[in-house]
Structure formats: C-alpha cells, structure tokens
Amino acid sequence: MPIMNHVKQFSYIILLLTFTSLLFLHNSHAQTAEQYNERGQANGSRGDWQGAIADYTKAIEMNPNLIAAYNNRAYARNIIENYKGVVADYTKVIELDPSLYPAYYGRALAYGKLGKYKEEIGDLDIYLEHDPKSFFGFLARGDAKMILGNYQGAIEDYSENIDLDPQSGMGYRNRAVAEFKLDQIEAGCKDMTKAGELGFVLADDYLKKYCNK
C-alpha cells in the first residue's frame, strides 16, 4: 500500500511538472511573439522594412491574435507599397477588434491606392462616424467621391475639411476643382484664390483658365 501511494504521488508530481512546463511554454511562446514584434519595430526604425515584415510575420505565426503585429505589418507594407497586404492586415485587425476604428482609415487609404474607391468610401464612412473631427478623413473621402464623379458629395466633404482646418490649402483647392466641374465658377474662383494664398503653386493656372485672372 505504501508503494502504491508512492507511485500515485510520483505520478501526480510528473503530471504537475508536465502542466507547469506546458504553462511555461505557453507564456514564453506569447512572450517570444512580443519579442519578434518589438524586433520588427526596431528594424523598421532603421528603415529595414523587409526585415520588419519578416519579424511581424513570425510574431503572427506564433500568436495569430497579436493585433499589434498586424497593425505594424500593415504600416510596413504601406511603406513598400504592398497595398493588398495592407488591406489584408487591417482586415484582420478589424476582425479581431472592430472597435479599433483607425484601422478602417488605414484600410480605406489602401483601397484608394488599389483604385477601389467605393470600398474606400465605405471604410471612411465608418471611420468618420467614430471620429467626426478628422479633417484628413473628410479630405480623403472627398477625393474618392471626386474620382467617382460625385462632385457635390466631394464639395460637402471638402467643406467639412475646411471647417475643421481653415488653413487647408488642399481643401480649398479640391473644392474649387469640384465647383469648376459643376460650373460653379464664382465659388470655384473664390476657393482657388484662397488656395493660392495658402501656397498652392498651380492656383494661377486654374485662375487663368476659369476666372480670366
């Protein structure tokens, strides 16, 4: 009987050690993923974007739920103009945590680079619902609407951009272009004049063409 108790105790110790080892491996596994993510950031800071992407990818392989690694890889992929990769990474970020609304903005810009302007507008709609004071968001959505020929919608977004940032030369310039498209010449000339005052170097060309100046 004492021998059996000894065997049981020994078996329990082995089981406990096995569980402890597995727990340690799990914790070190997650920590290692964090370390790859951190090394990726260090590589990125040195301009080694391919090395950074490789590290973020390794981190993701080790911990598929590590949002920071997806977010960082999206940034690195944007630098090297891998916009499909950017879309994929931000899509995963949104899947893991839909409340991280800046990911919608990042994905929207990547959609724009890929010529998917309807998708870009859709993401910017969601982003601006959460951050209605983002003058960059309104500017980007205005640009997408302009490309799709929705000039009135573009004007409305550029107006929001200007309201949030009265020194937005881009806002005035782009709103003027949309106004010219709609034959709103007087408003366009006024906005393009303002854009010139704010430093838009081609303002004179537009003013000569549309405003006889």
TAWO-V407431 format. One record per helix or strand of 2 or more residues. SS is the DSSP state (a for helix, b for strand). FROM is the first residue (numbers start at 0). TO is the last residue. If there is no record, write none. Layout:
SS_FROM_TO + SS_FROM_TO
This chain:
a_1_44 + a_48_61 + a_66_78 + a_82_95 + a_101_112 + a_116_129 + a_134_146 + a_150_163 + a_168_180 + a_184_196 + a_202_210
